[in-house]
Amino acid sequence: MEKFKQVFKIEENSKAVSNNTINEYEKKVPQLLIDLWKSDGFGKYNNGLIETVNPKDFESVLWTWLGREVENYVPFAISGFGELFYYRRLSETDEDVCMINIQYRKIETLVWSLTAFFRRITPKRRR
């Protein structure tokens, strides 16, 4: 997460995350995401390249794409291209991050953990 925060800078007008929201999602998402919400709130990074979002604002979109509600799937970010990222707790030990790709009208599994998601979207520095 340190590298992500070095490369991706949050815009000044981010929205603080309420304690009610934290309490509602703290058992559904990893502590990593809760910590990010607490430190940065919901907001845009690098002029909107990626934006952390209030899951409540995007749950209906996710449910529409999936065709049903799934309690342990949590939308958490959207790209500047409109791709919606959501976290899935598959079991006590298994998780992944998926993306709704609206341009190609498909859902893809991107990585097998939220930590890997933030690591993957952070560009490697060239030497």
PyMOL commands that set and color helices and strands:
alter all, ss='L'
color gray80, all
select helices_A, chain A and resi 2-7+19-25+31-40+55-66+114-121
alter helices_A, ss='H'
color red, helices_A
select strands_A, chain A and resi 44-45+50-52+73-79+84-89+95-101+106-111
alter strands_A, ss='S'
color yellow, strands_A
deselect
rebuild
show_as cartoon
